[in-house]
Amino acid sequence: MTAAPETLRWEDDELYLLDQRRLPHEVAYLHIKDLAAAWEAIHTLTVRGAPAIGIAAAYALARSMRDVESGNFGETLAANAEYLKSARPTAVNLAWAVDKLVGLGQAQGQYEVLSAAACEIHAADTAICTAIGKHGAALIQEGNNVLTHCNAGSLAVSRHGTATAPMYHQHDAGVPFHVFVDETRPLYQGARLTAWELAQAGIDVTLICDNMAATVMSQGRVDLVIVGTDRVTANGDVINKIGTLNLAVLCNHYDVPFYVACPSSTYDASTADGSSVPIEERSAEEVRQTHAASVPVFNPAFDVTPVGLVTGIITEHGICEAAAIGSMLQSR
Ligand code: MRU
């Protein structure tokens, strides 16, 4: 069971977001009072992680429509939705959740319908993570060493996480195992968030720098890798935090299974492969940090792991080969 604080709360029709920029030093919530504040929170990674962005956007979009008159409802909803979607381009959950609300709102034109739909997306996410945990649990055997990257944990979703769900499941079942966590430069989601939330839950964790993964694999100290994802395209390509591709290449070299946890909200059937997915580029300052040099910086936030490097995808319906994700999810 996760011990991490809730990523977001919807109370009395108001949205509160855990400020993930301040973790692990401070647990503080921001009251998101308008659409601009929601856009800013998503853009600045106050709330981050593909499913959490989708849930937050759904609540924020619903909230923005509370006092809109019926004559302007459809037009305002469409404009607010496009604005929110522009906050971050790569995780498909943002567009998925917002478009879902737009469809309902255009048909029914009521704030209550939108807020109920946002609550449903939130509740469904919790159930999906639990199911991913059950399906992925068998991959983690007693004494195994698992490696993960970035944060696809409780903080990135509503509960249990996606990549971490099999870990929480096995920990609750009393199975002893150990997790290497990549620190995940430049924003340290692995060090600040994953290592923190797993350790809080009592899971045996070792933090490594991103450039140490090859060493621990070459020493035979990694039995499997499990990561989350921001988007899986129709052919099974996996878009996730920058550095995921490095791990997949290493796994291929060292014959280590490479698994991706993907809820159905992260599957993008309408994009053929990873080559056309927009990869967010972020500010140079994130990479420069305390370094004095003002040389140019390239800071892509995500990379594309080709389908051929993925051992399997863990979904809420079971584990499948990456190329078969469409039939796994669309047959439901
Ligand atoms: O930039 P971030 O912190 O939003 O990136 C998050 C990731 O890349 C996660 O691995 C992904 O969103 C899956 S979260 C279940």
Residues whose N, C-alpha, C, O or C-beta is under 5 A from the ligand:
A	BS01	MRU	R48 G49 A50 P51 H149 C150 N151 A152 A156 T162 Q189 G228 T229 D230 N240 K241
